[in-house]
Amino acid sequence: MSEGASRPLAVGISGSPRSPSRSKTLAELLLKGLAERGYETSLIDLAVLPADALLARAESAHVDDAIAAAGEARIVIAATPTYRALYTGLLKAFFDLMPQGHLRGKVCIGLQTGTAREHYLSPDYGLRPLFASLEGIPVAGIYATDDEFVDGAPSARVLEWVSELVGRAIALSGQASTQP
C-alpha cells in the first residue's frame, strides 16, 4: 500500500497447515471486522505457499509478496493452532524470513486455537515475543479452545472477543474508523 492510499491495510497470516482451520476462521473474522471499519484487508494462507521458499531453499514471488504485504500493513494478525504449547513451525518459518525491524510500529495481534485450556497464555509467551523480535507492537490476542466452536463456527463469546479486539486494534493503530 502506498503512502497516498486512503485505506489502511490489515494483513492476516494463517499459520495452519490445514484448511479449513479454526485459527484461520478467527483471522478471517478479525479481518472482516476491520474491513467493516474501513480497512483494506488481505489474508495470507501459508499452507498454499511453496514450502521450499518458506524454508529459504528457493525463491518465490508469492512468498516475497506475502512478506512485503506484512511490511506495508498497519495491523498484522498471526493466526495459528497451538503446536507443542506454542505455534506452528510453518508460521515460525515465515516470520524467520522477515528482515529485522520489518514489523516496526505495526499493531500485531496473535490468535491461537487449541484443545487445552492450559495453553491459554500461548499468544503471550509465544507470539508476543515473536512480534517484538521484529519490532512490532504486540497487543492482547485470543486463545480459543475447540469447545468454543460449534460445528466449526465460533461461539457468541468468541465473536464478542473478536469484536472487542477489532476496536482495540483500530484504536492502537492510530487510525480512526471510517464507519459509524
Buried (B, 14 or more C-beta within 10 A) or exposed (E): BEEEEEBBBBBBBBBBBEEEBBBBBBBBBBBBBBBEBBBBBBBBBBBEBBEEBBEEEEEBEEBEEBBEBBBBBBBBBBBBBBBEEBBBBBBBBBBBBBEEEBBEEBBBBBBBBBEEEEBBEBBBEBBBEBBEBBBBBBBBBBBBBEEBBEEEEBEEEBEEBBEEBBEBBBEBBEBEBEEE
